[in-house]
């Protein structure tokens, strides 16, 4: 984890974003106090949702399962591209 002042972060913001993209977490301070954390964005939310639903399948009641199936049938292609990895 890298620590930098707000001034340093503002002067080299593109580089800070590049570091976050590479997996680095950057703590930004002002006056010696932590004010922000810049971290890599979470990835694969569709995969995580799908994994959760798969793990929880035995606990889901029949009505919910039917609602999910119906929702999937009416979802258009645009909605499906929101989480293309699902």
C-alpha positions in Angstrom: 0.0 0.0 0.0 1.4 3.4 -1.0 0.8 6.6 0.9 0.8 10.0 -0.7 -0.4 13.5 0.1 -3.3 15.0 -1.7 -1.0 17.4 -3.4 1.2 14.6 -4.7 -1.9 12.7 -5.8 -3.3 15.7 -7.7 -0.1 16.4 -9.4 0.3 12.9 -10.7 -3.3 11.6 -10.8 -2.9 9.7 -14.1 0.0 7.8 -12.6 -2.1 7.1 -9.5 -4.8 5.7 -11.6 -2.2 3.6 -13.5 -1.0 2.2 -10.2 -4.5 1.3 -9.1 -5.1 -0.4 -12.5 -2.0 -2.5 -11.8 -3.5 -3.6 -8.4 -1.9 -1.0 -6.1 -3.9 0.6 -3.3 -3.0 4.2 -2.6 -3.9 6.0 0.7 -4.2 9.8 0.2 -3.5 12.0 3.2 -4.0 15.7 4.0 -2.5 17.3 7.0 -1.3 13.9 8.1 -4.8 12.4 8.2 -6.1 9.7 5.8 -8.8 11.2 3.6 -9.2 8.7 0.8 -8.2 5.3 -0.5 -7.8 4.7 -4.2 -7.9 1.1 -5.0 -8.4 -1.2 -8.0 -12.1 -1.5 -9.0 -13.7 -4.8 -8.2 -13.9 -7.1 -11.2 -16.3 -9.7 -12.5 -19.5 -8.7 -10.6 -21.5 -10.9 -13.0 -19.4 -13.9 -12.2 -19.7 -13.2 -8.4 -23.5 -12.9 -8.7 -23.7 -16.1 -10.7 -21.5 -17.9 -8.2 -23.6 -16.7 -5.3 -26.8 -17.8 -7.0 -25.3 -21.2 -7.7 -24.2 -21.7 -4.1 -27.6 -20.6 -2.8 -29.7 -22.6 -5.3 -30.7 -25.1 -2.6 -31.9 -22.4 -0.3 -34.1 -20.6 -2.9 -37.8 -21.2 -2.8 -39.7 -22.2 -5.9 -41.4 -18.8 -6.3 -38.2 -16.9 -6.4 -36.6 -19.4 -8.8 -39.6 -18.9 -11.1 -39.4 -15.1 -10.8 -35.7 -15.3 -11.8 -36.4 -17.5 -14.7 -39.2 -15.2 -15.9 -36.9 -12.2 -15.6 -34.2 -13.9 -17.6 -36.6 -14.6 -20.4 -37.6 -11.0 -20.8 -34.1 -9.5 -20.4 -33.0 -8.1 -23.7 -29.5 -8.2 -25.2 -28.6 -4.8 -23.9 -29.2 -5.8 -20.3 -27.3 -9.0 -20.7 -24.2 -7.1 -21.9 -24.1 -5.3 -18.5 -22.4 -8.3 -17.0 -21.0 -10.2 -20.1 -19.1 -12.6 -17.9 -22.2 -14.0 -16.2 
